[in-house]
């Protein structure tokens, strides 16, 4: 296993649940952790990348997803939105 940590470009932020249990944006992604492993069975190489906050918490352990500096949102459960308004419309439809 190989782990590499690279600084994140400014503007990436984590999506988290606020006090009202609604998605919110604001905690900066300060670095990306890239984990590369090689399968013992077939030798296939697998790479995963995850964001880190200033305390070293990974995105998947503490947050819902990541907001891109250009506005689109990607949730770890697979949902994607082109902007905050699209997410809010989706949430209010529930």
C-alpha positions in Angstrom: 0.0 0.0 0.0 1.2 3.5 -0.9 -0.2 6.6 0.7 0.4 10.1 -0.7 -0.9 13.3 0.7 -1.0 16.4 -1.5 -2.2 19.9 -0.7 -5.7 20.8 -2.0 -6.2 23.8 -4.2 -8.3 26.5 -2.5 -12.0 26.4 -2.9 -12.9 22.8 -2.2 -15.1 22.4 0.8 -16.8 19.6 2.6 -20.6 19.2 2.7 -21.8 18.4 6.2 -25.1 18.3 8.2 -25.8 21.5 10.1 -27.7 21.9 13.4 -31.0 21.6 11.5 -29.9 18.3 10.0 -29.7 19.9 6.6 -26.7 19.9 4.2 -24.4 22.8 4.5 -21.0 23.8 3.0 -18.0 25.4 4.6 -15.3 23.2 6.1 -12.2 23.5 3.8 -10.6 20.5 2.2 -6.9 21.2 3.0 -5.3 18.1 1.4 -6.0 15.0 -0.7 -5.0 11.6 0.5 -4.3 9.1 -2.3 -4.2 5.4 -1.3 -2.9 2.9 -3.9 -3.0 -0.8 -3.3 -2.2 -3.8 -5.4 -4.5 -6.9 -5.3 -2.7 -10.0 -4.1 -4.9 -12.1 -6.4 -4.6 -10.6 -9.8 -2.1 -7.8 -9.3 -4.7 -5.1 -10.2 -3.9 -1.6 -8.9 -6.6 0.2 -7.0 -6.4 3.9 -6.2 -8.7 5.9 -4.0 -8.6 9.6 -3.2 -10.3 11.3 -0.3 -10.2 14.8 1.1 -8.7 15.7 4.5 -9.8 18.5 6.8 -7.3 20.5 9.0 -7.6 17.9 11.8 -6.8 15.0 9.5 -10.4 13.7 9.3 -11.2 12.0 6.0 -14.2 13.1 4.1 -16.0 9.8 4.3 -15.6 9.5 8.0 -17.0 12.9 8.9 -18.8 14.5 6.0 -21.5 14.0 3.3 -19.5 15.0 0.2 -17.4 17.7 -1.4 -18.3 21.0 -3.0 -16.1 22.0 -6.0 -14.9 25.6 -6.3 -17.0 26.0 -9.5 -20.2 25.1 -7.6 -21.0 21.5 -8.3 -21.6 19.1 -5.5 -20.7 15.5 -5.2 -22.0 13.4 -2.3 -20.2 10.2 -1.2 -23.5 8.3 -1.7 -23.3 8.9 -5.4 -25.6 11.9 -5.7 -24.4 14.9 -7.8 -25.8 18.4 -8.2 -24.7 21.1 -10.6 -25.2 23.8 -8.0 -26.5 24.6 -4.5 -30.0 25.6 -5.8 -30.4 22.2 -7.4 -29.6 20.5 -4.1 -32.0 22.8 -2.1 -34.8 22.0 -4.6 -34.1 18.3 -4.1 -34.1 18.6 -0.3 -37.3 20.6 -0.2 -39.0 18.0 -2.4 -38.5 15.3 0.3 
